[in-house]
Amino acid sequence: MRCARRADRSAPSWGRKHDQEIVFTFGGTESDKSAILSALETQPGRNRIVTSAVEHPAVLSLATYLQQSRGVDVVVVGVDGNGRLDIDAYRAALTEQTVLTSIMWANNKTGVLYPVEELAALAHEVGALFHSDAVQAVGKVPIDLAASEIDMLSLSGHKLHEPKGIGALYVSKGDVSKGDVSKGDVSKGDVSKGVKLKPMVRGGRQAPGARPSGGNGKCVCDRRARCGSRNRPGPDG
Ligand SMILES: Cc1ncc(COP(=O)(O)O)c(C=O)c1O
């Protein structure tokens, strides 16, 4: 408990505006999965997910599963020979049926950085949410979530000198004055952030209903303390 309180004081801010925007998970994989499944529930009338061909399997295998099992319309945007996203194809994939786009911040194989803020702004123009798998970016590139268009962002402990089995998902609480996405209160060009995370498993009231179970207290404590020091490179540079 003492440890948890100390860690809370040194928790990472990354410029976030609200408390309770960070939900601890078992890793990047769970964070990605929670983000995508939650987004699908925010606007049941929309059925398209846009992602890229170079996403981690945590995103791509879930997208394939959702396509095959739930009939989700998944558009996988390609990259060029240098690993850069085909922005024209990305734009073309965005329609009023798009509920979410999920594009990583930094690629785990090539190190290519993606223009996530620009991509998020484009997604918002059609009323879609934007998620970024930032597992390979957090600790390596500056991140200021208060000024960001990003609605949800995944990270993983073992890229930040933590053990495997701990991660987090940032979920923007957004600007409540603009409406509430979780109530379908979204109009084109005026996407309110404010995603309500849907728990993947049912249980207690830990992490106010976002993720039941007591979690791995020691890892959460260590992770929060470590994340207090910004821009620290992960184990693979
Ligand atoms: C880009 C990216 N996303 C997701 C993951 C999965 O993270 P985890 O192993 O914490 O589930 C990884 C793991 O290396 C990764 O590189």
The ligand as an ORCA input file, in Angstrom:
! r2SCAN-3c Opt
* xyz 0 1
  C       4.358     -2.843    -31.322
  C       3.994     -3.876    -30.301
  N       2.705     -3.995    -29.932
  C       2.310     -4.885    -29.003
  C       3.211     -5.714    -28.400
  C       2.720     -6.704    -27.390
  O       3.076     -6.287    -26.081
  P       3.017     -7.337    -24.878
  O       4.120     -8.317    -25.109
  O       3.236     -6.500    -23.651
  O       1.682     -7.970    -24.877
  C       4.581     -5.648    -28.752
  C       5.565     -6.535    -28.111
  O       6.736     -6.508    -28.356
  C       4.978     -4.698    -29.736
  O       6.246     -4.577    -30.124
*
